[in-house]
Amino acid sequence: MRLILEKINEILDRHRYQKGVIHTSSTEQAYWICENLNDYDLIVVEGNERNRIINDFTSSEEKSVLIGASLKDGVDFKGDICRFQIIFKMPYPQQNELVKYRKRQDRSWYFYQAVMALMQAYGRGIRDMDDYCTMYIIDSSFQYLFEYNRRFFNQYFEEAVLEARKDLRARNRKKIKN
């Protein structure tokens, strides 16, 4: 967990003068991150206050970061409202009885749900052709989800992942040379 916190800390430092979003799978995860990274202006979004907190965030000029499990749906973080996002955990469906049943019937359904939720989160910070937002995925299970379920990802997302991998390999080769 220390390495995860270090990575989040590194990303937040890189974007200190920008607003962003951290997507978690639960409110407990959001509070855990906040408790361990208290040097940053992290605002937890939850429950009945969700809409008010989001409205305050979008209308504020403060360089804060929203964090929570309910930020992938029904929000518009256009322009400078969101210049970076962190996916803390892959958004797999919660393991209730119905989900377990559906997963047993069709395992690909389960992965499809996670991919759709991930792409939904990805789109929160990119709202039109001229908009941009850097997405960081720090959950190692993304590799499996992407490699074995690539057919579910749209072309733009797949291109972004492949381009990011290419850039990462180039940076690593440069480090080895130096």
Buried (B, 14 or more C-beta within 10 A) or exposed (E): EEEBEEBBBEBBEEBEEBBBBBBBBBBEBBBBBBEEBEEBEBBBBBEEEBEEBBEBBBEEEEBBBBBBBBBBEEBEBBBEBBBBBBBBBBBBBEEEEEBEEBBEEEEEEBBBBBBBBBBBBBBBBBBEEEBEBBBBBBBEEBEEBBEEBEEBBEEEBBEBBEEBEEEEEEEEEEEEEE
